Amino acid sequence: MRLCISRILAIGLIATMSSAARSKPAIAEAPQNSNAHSLQVQASLTQSCPPGDVEDSDGDFARNLSQFTADLCFFQQSFKEGNLTWILQVIVNTRKPDAFFWVVPHDDEDAAFDSAVYAVKTYGGTVVAVHTKGERNNGNQDPNRNFDLGSGKKCTAQTAPSPKYTAEVMKFRPKDAPIVALHTNMGGGSTISILKPESHNAIAFVSSSPMHSISPNNTLVFVASVLPPDKDPLLAGFVKRLNATGIHVLYEVVSITKSNCSLSHYAALKGIKDYINIEVLDGDVNAQKAMVDKVIKLLPQPK
């Protein structure tokens, strides 16, 4: 059954609506069709957000509907590169569109999407979320192993070079905006752990007073540089400040010969200084939002 959320709810949940109305938005039922499991959310018609529908079969937008007040608008863009069709879903804070660039590469990480909505609503900027209908990958391609440096060669984890994918994601980055990637991990045997820096050719900087979270060892940030910490004093100072707020840090030392085409490697090799990846245990959205609050205070602020 196809569901549609009216445009007036999608762009506003209008300021005059009561809190009770916000918590129970009206959803209208549309006729059945072949797209029986898709949820279409009407995008707003503003200069920042072109008209169109957002495919929401995994419920990301429906789950966050109450957050989409008049200052947020959203739309999606699809394109084809090689054998893959990509869908990018974009959320813009129309009051502060140029503040920060939030990226959610994995569509199976619901807490990361929810945190991105919170972050863009609270601090401004633009979100790009890769939509793969609730799956981690697009076919055989991990979206976070698909950031192309333009050499014409593919990384080990790529099915093919991806200059178009990279350009389409990065074109939404406001000029010089810090990049904040949002991810979750499965804990337990996950390689995303402050105890396993070797899994990422990284150096672990452990906070002496870790912030509260469901799984402190899996709650951390990644930073990346082509230089080791003793040769990159600005990033090393940033790491020290993160540790002081209770955040563990994995510092990746990146080289072009060993790039895995992740966004962190791409940022380091392109000389993008203000990049950070916030990781929490799957489902720990409260910790991720708290990390966003801590990290934003340490990043360059929009003018």
HELIX and SHEET records of a PDB file:
HELIX    1   1 ARG A    7  ILE A   11  1                                   5    
HELIX    2   2 SER A   19  SER A   23  1                                   5    
HELIX    3   3 ASP A   60  ARG A   63  1                                   4    
HELIX    4   4 LEU A   65  GLN A   67  5                                   3    
HELIX    5   5 ASP A  110  TYR A  123  1                                  14    
HELIX    6   6 PRO A  143  ARG A  145  5                                   3    
HELIX    7   7 PRO A  163  MET A  170  1                                   8    
HELIX    8   8 PRO A  197  HIS A  200  5                                   4    
HELIX    9   9 PRO A  216  ASN A  218  5                                   3    
HELIX   10  10 PRO A  229  LYS A  231  5                                   3    
HELIX   11  11 PRO A  233  ALA A  244  1                                  12    
HELIX   12  12 ILE A  256  LYS A  258  5                                   3    
HELIX   13  13 LEU A  263  LEU A  269  1                                   7    
HELIX   14  14 VAL A  285  ILE A  296  1                                  12    
SHEET    1   A 4 ALA A  28  GLU A  29  0                                        
SHEET    2   A 4 LEU A   3  ILE A   5 -1                                        
SHEET    3   A 4 LEU A  39  GLN A  42  1                                        
SHEET    4   A 4 ASP A  53  GLU A  55 -1                                        
SHEET    1   B 9 LEU A  72  GLU A  81  0                                        
SHEET    2   B 9 LEU A  84  ASN A  93 -1                                        
SHEET    3   B 9 THR A 126  VAL A 130 -1                                        
SHEET    4   B 9 PHE A 101  VAL A 104  1                                        
SHEET    5   B 9 ILE A 179  ASN A 185  1                                        
SHEET    6   B 9 TYR A 275  LEU A 281  1                                        
SHEET    7   B 9 LEU A 220  SER A 225 -1                                        
SHEET    8   B 9 HIS A 248  VAL A 253  1                                        
SHEET    9   B 9 ALA A 202  PHE A 205 -1                                        
END                                                                             
